[in-house]
Amino acid sequence: MNHELTAVPLARASSNPAVGGGWWRDAVIYQVYVRSFADSDGDGIGDLRGVRERLPHLARLGVDAVWLTPFYVSPQADGGYDVADYRAVDPLFGDLADADDLVRAAHALGLRVIVDVVPNHTSERHPWFQDALAGVSGARERYLFRPGRGADGSLPPNDWESVFGGPAWTRVADGDWYLHLFAPEQPDLDWEHPEVAQEFASVLRFWLDLGVDGFRVDVAHGMVKAPGLPDIGRGAQATLIGTEPLPFFDQDGVHAIHRSWRRLLDSYEGARIGVAEAWAPTSERLALYVRPDELHQAFNFRFLNCPWDPAAMRTVIDESLAATSAVGAPTTWVLSNHDVVRHVTRYGGGAQGLARARAAALLMLALPGSAYVYQGEELGLPEVTDLPAEARQDPAFRRRPPAAAAPATIPAPAPDPDARDAKEGPEGQDAQEGQDGLRDGCRVPLPWSGKEPPYGFGPGGSWLPQPAGWGGLTVAAQTGDPHSTLELYRAALELRRALPGLGAVEAGQGGPVEDWPGPGAGPAVYARGMRWCPAPEGVLLFTRPGFACTVNTRPTTVQMPSPGRPVLSSAPVETDGRTVRLPADSCTWWAL
């Protein structure tokens, strides 16, 4: 059996309602990286009008909402995550009328709209930071300026490192240093200053009044730093994020901010939501972000980072469900986004990587809670790993200074805000290639149609080069092909809406949370309507009401008793009704 043989008559219905309400609790949300989705004006860069014109693709795919990456006024030093004006659309992407049109068009198609908000830092071109560099009284108090260490203040205030490489501090002309946990063009705000909280409450209201349905909070774990900004005492700090406590991330003080935002969101009609991009050392710490009075969802990066291993998968699933169940929140599942290598490539690339990616997608969509789909994963796109150095634009690729270089220094005031010539390195000089720069590889513009670049992306070229062999991966080429990854996603999302045991978090709740025995407790474990069942080595098998899911992680076919009637599979399965031969690296859905 292959997924094209599924012939269940289905009505186009809304997502299964979750007990207790909340459209987000079982929603499938599609991430649009705006500059790489669709270009309407031929400049090679995706824009809001391009997104609006392609919304029917998302409606046909069957998702519930679209999440848009930043489209605000920005010098684009970090793909728009360096915001200079939070209430205006950058001319690269259109204008406020385009944003308004997009929201209205999405709502007309039954799609909700979530936009990014970036509260940890601004652009260096933001008026506040310009005032800080110019010496305006009180302006520096909105940011984390500190005197340097050493007799002449020539050493950074502490040993913190930027996520993009090098020190997390840059010295300005008068000798003070400012903190930037990311690029030097992204100075961190000081959330202890009351004007910061007031400004972002106003920004949220601006976009809620325009009609957006919620916010994805960038670096939701980073706005508060430990008192005194203590040293960490070791290097390679970026490798510690999400695995160990750090004085600049996941501080308890961030939760007061999120509670205030929840009150603001709840003051609007229409179930507006907040989604945390939060890295925390444990599932329990992550669950704090989605307590009943905080944000509605938090990205489950442990699932994204999980290897293709059945024991690891089960552990992550069990611990994730247990942690969110303890606070009454839905779990989210995600396989790729604009910051990580696409999962086709992470899972081995080529035919094997694609097979595992297709199986992982069905696994993700069968789990209780909400799922996020990154643009292009429904096409089975691999990571583009051979981009020429001159084409790359990810600051992580060029930000790490040479080992012997002095700390970065910038002049005051900053350059012309209208200029778009971002520095090549932290000192405005040729910088060494830092880290791996692989974020560009997952941001290559989408292929929509045709056999040659730009594959219908827009009337012109594309801001990153597209591979020559993507003609068979376009939306047009895959539409109607029963073997394609696109049609697999469409079938899965349609079934997810139709099958009563899928989607809704509380469907078939197996018992109170306190009765959940934890991973490894036995062959049958209930958690949010889900029960693990005995299966052959290398195979995961779980049931939900009226439904079963099998995942064969082995590189060979596995024979086992048939769990039920197959309705969807990532690869052809053979069954006589009593036994089934599960293909290697595959996932199958079963009706019970």
Secondary structure, DSSP 8 states (H G I E B T S, - for coil): --GGG-------------TT--GGGG-EEEEE-GGGT--SSSSSS--HHHHHHHHHHHHHHT-SEEEE---EE---TTTT-S-SEEEEE-TTT--HHHHHHHHHHHHHTT-EEEEEE--SB--TTSHHHHHHHHT-TTGGGGBTEE--BSTTS-B-SS--B-TTSSBSEEE-TTS-EEE-SS-TTS-BB-TTSHHHHHHHHHHHHHHHHHT--EEEETTTT-S---TT------S-GGGGTTTS-BTTBS-TTHHHHHHHHHHHHHTSSS--EEEE----SSHHHHHGGGSTTS-SEE--HHHHT--S-HHHHHHHHHHHHHHHHTTT---EEES--TTS--HHHHTTSHHHHHHHHHHHHHHHHHSSSEEEEETTGGGT--------GGG---HHHH-S--TT----B--SS---TT-----SSTTSS-----S--GGGGG-S----SSSSTTTTS-SS--SS---TT-GGGSHHHHTT-TTSHHHHHHHHHHHHHH-TTSS-TTTT--S-GGG---TTS-S--BSSS-EE----TTEEEEEETTEEEEEE-SSS-EEEE--SEEEEESS--EE-SSEEEE-TTEEEEEE-
